[in-house]
């Protein structure tokens, strides 16, 4: 009886240590719910830092409306700016790709932002600034 139990234990251990397990740099699609979260309501930029510089005030009056078709509209009482957004998981990290025109301050948002976290009320993004290597942090909060 002991031999059967030992043999059974060895088989269970061997099966649980299968070499087919994903490991390393496998992309888990942890943040793919961003595709359904963003189009559910209006958002504001609650934080935008480029290194030590706080640029949140540049967007303080804008409301962002992300559509299911990949379009986004940023609007305040005086201005409307249109752009596009997309979830991209084709690289080693999951990213939110934002593309607006070249009008200031929206040109600052044109980037492939690495997704840090996603909840029903907050989207946190980061990027390494191309020029000086500073870390950019961008947070959208649901209104």
Buried (B, 14 or more C-beta within 10 A) or exposed (E): EEEEEEEEEEEEEEEEEEEEEEEEEEEEEEBBEBBEBBBEEEBBBBBBBBEEEEBBEBBEEBBBBBEEEBEBBBBEEEEEBEBBBEBEBEEEBBBBBBBBEEEEBBEBBBBBBBBBEBEEEBBBBBBEEEEEEBEBBBBBBBE
